[in-house]
């Protein structure tokens, strides 16, 4: 990680830039490191879920991240909708 590796916001923003640049594998690695180092920084979880769902075709990863995020941010109705859609796709 080249940019402020010990800062969750910088890591999240860097991963967003990588995602926008089509560098999905690298973005995932940055999100996962940020979550490992800062498990309570929820934007990284939400964005990893988006990356997994829309760009990596990994709905199980997306569901896991959205479930954790939603548990801690129950007022985010949009993520609840995404969780329902993922569960339908996964047959859960």
Secondary structure, 3 states (H helix, E strand, C coil): CCCCCCCHHHHHHHHHHHHHCCCHHHHHHHHHHHHHHCCCCHHHHHHHHHHHHHHCCCHHHHHHHHHHHHHHCCCCHHHHHHHHHHHHHHCC
